[in-house]
Amino acid sequence: MTARDLTRAAAGLDVPPPRIVHLGLGAFHRAHQAWYTAHAGDAADWGIAAFTGRSPREAETLAAQECLYTLATRGADGDSVEVIGAIVEAHDGSDLDALADLMARPEVAVVTLTVTEAGYRLRPDGAPDRDDRTMAADLAALEDGAIDVVTPLARLTVALDARRRAGGGPLAVVPCDNVPGNGPWVATGVRALAAARDADLAGWIDAHVSFVSTSVDRITPRRAEGDDALARAAGWADASPVVTEPFTDWVLSGEFPAGRPAWEDAGARVVDDIEPFENRKLWMLNGAHTVLAELGRLRGHATVSEAIDDPVCAEHVDAVWDAAAAHLPADVDPAAYRAALAARFRNPRIVHRLDQIATDSSVKLAARIAPVARLDLAGAGEALAAAGAIAAWIAAVRRCTPVPDARGAGIDAALVSADPVRALVALVDPALASDPTFVAQVRIRAAAFADAPTAVAR
């Protein structure tokens, strides 16, 4: 069968008007928020104008095929492929003129973001991280009235200013990254950036912009060799396919003053209290992923499915799940979620690489492991699961091939300090580093991991 070019005419898809702006065009966004938008009952009214993060390549590739792409849902027993048409514009993230033009339009009602925890360049309290050189440079640029900024939230701030000046009206900002309370957290950062630019802008944001908290869940690996074969088998020639798992979940909490798509039609949930859902996902899925990334690499594995089939890795994941479930309410059904996670992790047809998950582990541990550790210490007085998770990271930092980390300079400094273990724990969470019993537990486990043989011959 000859594969057809991806065009809207060939796929029978119209061009919905761009009413959503997205920052962070990548595979997860296309498997998650764009999928939900495409499956909303009012999808014909909601197109997405998406901007890349670092490289313009994805935007160029998508634009060449009318912003269409095939989404292959890869289950343990088979595949399904569909063409997604929710994205209608794809731009280089550095094209601030295009971003400002779109954001000034009153019909644009929602801004979504997927930039990773580290990509926001915010401190735990939401304040801009002035120790981050890129963020510091953007703050200085905003204070000088310049628009040549590079961080996602600084670009968003410039675009919001364009909307204010154009009288574009209210809208909602919806971060879709794995940060607890991501709505208020991002709101704090944006308000600080806006205040650096113009006090009137900060006041306008307070009056006109809502910040919605979300919990997002769909395992979507980076593109791998052979992924385009699924599109070809379905009859399409696609230079930018996305492969994902059947499971998907989206929980939102907050106001949408200018409206939003009917995402509930695709299974999204809008709730008053999102914290239990955030915690369930962060502590159980993401926490287990980080454990597998570090311990799995130590033991010679390359993917999640390989690592979870290793009894040593599985034992540590079970410990993380036990600890998390003890602090979750029954109405989020942690037992059922745990069972679903075990099946999802063991799907060998989703090739989720551990080196991908291990990126920025110091930041991820702070959000995924440290909160449960603090709860454990306050209750039982010990946090063995968390100690094991942080110890695995420390051992991997010392033994495994390095992966990018937003706190790389801090890691390097900790490794040559008088007490590297305590310094690395402090990098994850200063409160945990102040507990000598917890640090001792980490030290013992890190030494054991350092001396243990790999499970896979190299």
Secondary structure in CASP SS format (residue, H / E / C, confidence):
PFRMAT SS
TARGET T0000
AUTHOR 0000-0000-0000
METHOD secondary structure of the structure
MODEL  1
M C 1.00
T C 1.00
A C 1.00
R E 1.00
D E 1.00
L C 1.00
T C 1.00
R H 1.00
A H 1.00
A H 1.00
A H 1.00
G C 1.00
L C 1.00
D C 1.00
V C 1.00
P C 1.00
P C 1.00
P E 1.00
R E 1.00
I E 1.00
V E 1.00
H E 1.00
L E 1.00
G C 1.00
L C 1.00
G C 1.00
A H 1.00
F H 1.00
H H 1.00
R H 1.00
A H 1.00
H C 1.00
Q H 1.00
A H 1.00
W H 1.00
Y H 1.00
T H 1.00
A H 1.00
H C 1.00
A C 1.00
G C 1.00
D C 1.00
A H 1.00
A H 1.00
D H 1.00
W C 1.00
G E 1.00
I E 1.00
A E 1.00
A E 1.00
F E 1.00
T C 1.00
G C 1.00
R C 1.00
S C 1.00
P C 1.00
R H 1.00
E H 1.00
A H 1.00
E H 1.00
T H 1.00
L H 1.00
A H 1.00
A C 1.00
Q C 1.00
E C 1.00
C C 1.00
L C 1.00
Y E 1.00
T E 1.00
L E 1.00
A E 1.00
T E 1.00
R E 1.00
G C 1.00
A C 1.00
D C 1.00
G C 1.00
D E 1.00
S E 1.00
V E 1.00
E E 1.00
V E 1.00
I E 1.00
G C 1.00
A C 1.00
I E 1.00
V E 1.00
E E 1.00
A E 1.00
H E 1.00
D C 1.00
G C 1.00
S C 1.00
D C 1.00
L H 1.00
D H 1.00
A H 1.00
L H 1.00
A H 1.00
D H 1.00
L H 1.00
M H 1.00
A C 1.00
R C 1.00
P C 1.00
E C 1.00
V C 1.00
A C 1.00
V E 1.00
V E 1.00
T E 1.00
L E 1.00
T C 1.00
V C 1.00
T C 1.00
E C 1.00
A H 1.00
G H 1.00
Y H 1.00
R C 1.00
L E 1.00
R C 1.00
P C 1.00
D C 1.00
G C 1.00
A C 1.00
P E 1.00
D C 1.00
R C 1.00
D C 1.00
D C 1.00
R H 1.00
T H 1.00
M H 1.00
A H 1.00
A H 1.00
D H 1.00
L H 1.00
A H 1.00
A H 1.00
L H 1.00
E H 1.00
D C 1.00
G C 1.00
A C 1.00
I C 1.00
D C 1.00
V C 1.00
V C 1.00
T C 1.00
P H 1.00
L H 1.00
A H 1.00
R H 1.00
L H 1.00
T H 1.00
V H 1.00
A H 1.00
L H 1.00
D H 1.00
A H 1.00
R H 1.00
R H 1.00
R H 1.00
A H 1.00
G C 1.00
G C 1.00
G C 1.00
P C 1.00
L E 1.00
A E 1.00
V E 1.00
V E 1.00
P E 1.00
C C 1.00
D C 1.00
N C 1.00
V C 1.00
P C 1.00
G C 1.00
N H 1.00
G H 1.00
P H 1.00
W H 1.00
V H 1.00
A H 1.00
T H 1.00
G H 1.00
V H 1.00
R H 1.00
A H 1.00
L H 1.00
A H 1.00
A H 1.00
A H 1.00
R H 1.00
D C 1.00
A H 1.00
D H 1.00
L H 1.00
A H 1.00
G H 1.00
W H 1.00
I H 1.00
D H 1.00
A H 1.00
H H 1.00
V E 1.00
S E 1.00
F E 1.00
V C 1.00
S E 1.00
T E 1.00
S E 1.00
V E 1.00
D E 1.00
R C 1.00
I C 1.00
T C 1.00
P C 1.00
R C 1.00
R C 1.00
A C 1.00
E C 1.00
G C 1.00
D C 1.00
D H 1.00
A H 1.00
L H 1.00
A H 1.00
R H 1.00
A H 1.00
A C 1.00
G C 1.00
W E 1.00
A E 1.00
D C 1.00
A C 1.00
S C 1.00
P C 1.00
V E 1.00
V E 1.00
T E 1.00
E C 1.00
P C 1.00
F C 1.00
T C 1.00
D E 1.00
W E 1.00
V E 1.00
L E 1.00
S E 1.00
G C 1.00
E C 1.00
F C 1.00
P C 1.00
A C 1.00
G C 1.00
R C 1.00
P C 1.00
A C 1.00
W H 1.00
E H 1.00
D H 1.00
A H 1.00
G C 1.00
A C 1.00
R E 1.00
V E 1.00
V C 1.00
D C 1.00
D C 1.00
I C 1.00
E H 1.00
P H 1.00
F H 1.00
E H 1.00
N H 1.00
R H 1.00
K H 1.00
L H 1.00
W H 1.00
M H 1.00
L H 1.00
N H 1.00
G H 1.00
A H 1.00
H H 1.00
T H 1.00
V H 1.00
L H 1.00
A H 1.00
E H 1.00
L H 1.00
G H 1.00
R H 1.00
L H 1.00
R C 1.00
G C 1.00
H C 1.00
A C 1.00
T E 1.00
V H 1.00
S H 1.00
E H 1.00
A H 1.00
I H 1.00
D C 1.00
D C 1.00
P H 1.00
V H 1.00
C H 1.00
A H 1.00
E H 1.00
H H 1.00
V H 1.00
D H 1.00
A H 1.00
V H 1.00
W H 1.00
D H 1.00
A H 1.00
A H 1.00
A H 1.00
A C 1.00
H C 1.00
L C 1.00
P C 1.00
A H 1.00
D H 1.00
V H 1.00
D C 1.00
P H 1.00
A H 1.00
A H 1.00
Y H 1.00
R H 1.00
A H 1.00
A H 1.00
L H 1.00
A H 1.00
A H 1.00
R H 1.00
F H 1.00
R C 1.00
N C 1.00
P C 1.00
R C 1.00
I C 1.00
V C 1.00
H C 1.00
R E 1.00
L H 1.00
D H 1.00
Q H 1.00
I H 1.00
A C 1.00
T C 1.00
D C 1.00
S H 1.00
S H 1.00
V H 1.00
K H 1.00
L H 1.00
A H 1.00
A H 1.00
R H 1.00
I C 1.00
A H 1.00
P H 1.00
V H 1.00
A H 1.00
R H 1.00
L H 1.00
D H 1.00
L H 1.00
A H 1.00
G H 1.00
A C 1.00
G C 1.00
E C 1.00
A C 1.00
L H 1.00
A H 1.00
A H 1.00
A H 1.00
G H 1.00
A H 1.00
I H 1.00
A H 1.00
A H 1.00
W H 1.00
I H 1.00
A H 1.00
A H 1.00
V H 1.00
R H 1.00
R H 1.00
C C 1.00
T C 1.00
P C 1.00
V C 1.00
P C 1.00
D C 1.00
A C 1.00
R C 1.00
G H 1.00
A H 1.00
G H 1.00
I H 1.00
D H 1.00
A H 1.00
A H 1.00
L H 1.00
V C 1.00
S C 1.00
A C 1.00
D C 1.00
P H 1.00
V H 1.00
R H 1.00
A H 1.00
L H 1.00
V H 1.00
A H 1.00
L H 1.00
V H 1.00
D C 1.00
P H 1.00
A H 1.00
L H 1.00
A H 1.00
S C 1.00
D C 1.00
P H 1.00
T H 1.00
F H 1.00
V H 1.00
A H 1.00
Q H 1.00
V H 1.00
R H 1.00
I H 1.00
R H 1.00
A H 1.00
A H 1.00
A H 1.00
F H 1.00
A H 1.00
D H 1.00
A C 1.00
P C 1.00
T C 1.00
A C 1.00
V C 1.00
A C 1.00
R C 1.00
END
